[in-house]
């Protein structure tokens, strides 16, 4: 029995070590200036890291994480084509009742898994800037989890240094980053996933860790000169900064045809321009009190809030707008 316990512990420890190395590799890949395929590689490597970490936890706790089928009263453990035992995928690990992660951390991982499914079989354009907040959250979540589950000796605190950039971010550069669009299939997945979140879940830093960079001048030459300074949410400084960002951010605008195209891309292929027109008239959506859109030089543009309303309408009436199953 003692021999078996030592072997059990050594395997779990090796899994934790590999999980830690995988997450370090994911962060190093994303921070490398010579790699353009950052997001895709980060996601795949991060999924491996989290899978190993949860396998280590289940092994430590004696939870069976091998895949099997019930054959009468016996279990038939499944194997790969070449005879290796099949273990739980990350999705399986997250769905287990013994999973040690909280719901918002799980949702961050399910988001990454969903994006992985969209990118692993086809080439994508650059998506790094639009996904980085979720990646940062996942890295911080991983560090918190590995310390809580296996101890401070596995901490990654000293490894997560600030990534230095060779160019400053001017206002023009920032607008270019914001204007860069996601591929249609990724945008559709993101829209569907985030629509299912509450506002509290969406704002939670464990789901998406968002920071704002503000150029700062020091009042004293002897003051500490840190590249990054964190301001606690809810403080007077944080409130004022958020007011500025809300004021300076231009709302994205959609033409009616873009709204219809987006719904079709999300699977509501029977939703057409006539349906859209009937919907906004029924909702009195152009009434300024709703702030669903604006008129620019005689042309009406819809805001993101109206896109959300249309999506909710399509979801509620999915049988009308989705094709019947064959």
Protein Blocks (a to p, Z undefined) as FASTA:
>chain_A
ZZmmmmmmmmmmmmmmmmmmmmmmmmmmmmpmkbcklmmmmmmmmmmmmmmmmmmmmmmn
opafbdcddehjaccddddfkopacdddfklmmmpmkbcbdfklmmmmmmmmmmmmmmmm
occddfklmmmmmmmmmmmmmmmmmmmmnojklpcklmmccdddfbdcdfklmmmmmmpc
cdfklmmmmmmmmmmpcfklmmpmkloccddddddddfbfkbccdfbdcddehiaklmmm
mmmmmmmpccddddfklmmmmmmmnopambcfklmmmmmmmnommgmklopacceehiac
ddfklmmmmmmmmmmmmmmmpccdZZ
